[in-house]
Amino acid sequence: MTEPEQAPKVHAAIIAVMRAVDHVAKREGGSGLGYKFRGIDAVINAVGPKFRDAGVFILPEVITYDYQTVKSAAGKDMASVRLTVRFRFVGPAGDELAATVVGEAFDSGDKATAKAMSVALRTCLLQVLALPTDEQDPDTQVYERGDERDRDLGRWTGEVAAAGTDKAKIATLWKRMRAEWENVPWSDDRLAIIQVAADKAAQAPEPIPEAAPPPADPEQFDAAFLTDLDQAVKNRDLPALRALVKSAANVRRSDLRKKAALAIEEMGAK
């Protein structure tokens, strides 16, 4: 048996895990969410066996804990938990390294704390092991400069003005704006232009969504929405389902709106 003093130090054991696991891909999510992510199970399944092979175990310690009650998209109370957690990586020789991270989650039941701990552990492992995805490097994204944005806004303002009250032209402009600004933050200036276009084309052939900004945290919004949807279906709560349809429409999420509308249809509601 290997004696403790002959065992590798914890930093060497962690490096061995890093060499054994070079990435964890984003595979979870499904078409309904509109994005994919790396869940805690995917990360643990990838690195857990390698930690065991290296003789490393992890001890969590909650440093700070904040609990609040917040409103969901449908107006229901949900538990919101924010934790600061220190994770101690103990190596086969008994020495250790520590990493401190923050985890945040919310839930309509009693699982907000457990979810926050899972988020913290996932974040810690991804950062300590420097685990990339198998996706395109984010540095390939192009970001606009302020002067470019000003020219862009000026161009669109001119085109909207030139379209006058021609509903077909306004509808076409809306489609082009939506495609061009798909990956660009929707500033107040942009929203103002879109609102002008929407006001002019209130009766356009294609309905134009309300000019509301996308949610600050899409992943958290989707999780809350799907939780509320599941609860509303179980309770056959028609007003809650209608509120969810409106909530999804307000942030231009047609996929979520369709889910709620389908649930209403299946309940036999007019």
VENRARA-V624356 format. One record per residue. N is the residue number from 1. PSI is psi in radians with two decimals (* if undefined). Layout:
# VENRARA-V624356
n:psi
N:PSI
N:PSI
This chain:
# VENRARA-V624356
n:psi
1:2.48
2:2.24
3:2.62
4:-0.69
5:-0.30
6:-0.15
7:2.67
8:2.64
9:2.80
10:-0.64
11:-0.62
12:-0.66
13:-0.70
14:-0.68
15:-0.63
16:-0.68
17:-0.72
18:-0.67
19:-0.57
20:-0.51
21:1.84
22:-0.23
23:2.82
24:2.04
25:2.74
26:1.88
27:-0.36
28:2.66
29:-1.00
30:2.86
31:-0.48
32:-0.49
33:-0.48
34:0.09
35:2.90
36:2.75
37:2.99
38:1.84
39:2.94
40:-0.66
41:-0.71
42:-0.70
43:-0.81
44:-0.72
45:-0.57
46:-0.76
47:-0.39
48:-0.90
49:-0.60
50:-0.59
51:-0.72
52:-0.72
53:-0.63
54:-0.13
55:0.52
56:2.36
57:2.83
58:2.33
59:2.05
60:2.58
61:2.05
62:2.12
63:-0.83
64:2.67
65:2.19
66:2.17
67:2.29
68:2.79
69:2.18
70:2.92
71:2.41
72:-3.13
73:-0.50
74:0.13
75:0.22
76:2.66
77:2.37
78:2.61
79:2.28
80:2.18
81:2.34
82:2.16
83:2.56
84:2.12
85:2.32
86:2.17
87:2.15
88:2.10
89:1.94
90:2.16
91:3.06
92:-0.37
93:-0.02
94:-0.13
95:2.96
96:2.76
97:2.69
98:2.58
99:2.38
100:2.23
101:2.96
102:2.41
103:2.44
104:2.44
105:2.85
106:2.78
107:2.63
108:-0.17
109:-2.27
110:0.43
111:0.17
112:-0.74
113:-0.78
114:-0.70
115:-0.73
116:-0.68
117:-0.70
118:-0.73
119:-0.74
120:-0.77
121:-0.76
122:-0.80
123:-0.77
124:-0.84
125:-0.73
126:-0.65
127:-0.74
128:-0.72
129:-0.01
130:0.90
131:1.98
132:3.04
133:-3.08
134:0.47
135:3.10
136:2.46
137:2.31
138:-0.33
139:-0.20
140:-0.18
141:2.52
142:2.25
143:2.41
144:2.59
145:2.85
146:-0.76
147:-0.58
148:-0.69
149:-0.71
150:-0.75
151:-0.68
152:-0.81
153:-0.70
154:-0.71
155:-0.82
156:-0.66
157:-0.75
158:-0.73
159:-0.69
160:-0.73
161:-0.72
162:-0.49
163:-0.30
164:-2.25
165:0.32
166:1.85
167:-0.68
168:-0.73
169:-0.70
170:-0.73
171:-0.70
172:-0.72
173:-0.72
174:-0.76
175:-0.74
176:-0.73
177:-0.82
178:-0.71
179:-0.72
180:-0.55
181:0.30
182:-0.73
183:0.39
184:2.38
185:2.38
186:1.63
187:2.99
188:-0.64
189:-0.76
190:-0.77
191:-0.62
192:-0.73
193:-0.77
194:-0.66
195:-0.67
196:-0.80
197:-0.74
198:-0.70
199:-0.68
200:-0.51
201:0.73
202:-0.49
203:0.45
204:2.72
205:-0.67
206:2.14
207:2.40
208:2.19
209:2.80
210:2.55
211:1.15
212:2.51
213:2.64
214:2.73
215:2.56
216:-0.59
217:1.53
218:-0.67
219:-0.73
220:-0.68
221:-0.80
222:-0.75
223:-0.75
224:-0.71
225:-0.82
226:-0.59
227:-0.80
228:-0.67
229:-0.79
230:-0.74
231:-0.71
232:-0.67
233:-0.77
234:-0.67
235:-0.03
236:0.82
237:1.60
238:-0.76
239:-0.67
240:-0.67
241:-0.72
242:-0.65
243:-0.63
244:-0.66
245:-0.81
246:-0.71
247:-0.76
248:-0.67
249:-0.63
250:-0.48
251:0.35
252:0.70
253:1.46
254:-0.51
255:-0.76
256:-0.65
257:-0.71
258:-0.64
259:-0.81
260:-0.69
261:-0.67
262:-0.67
263:-0.68
264:-0.74
265:-0.71
266:-0.41
267:-0.08
268:0.34
269:2.58
270:*
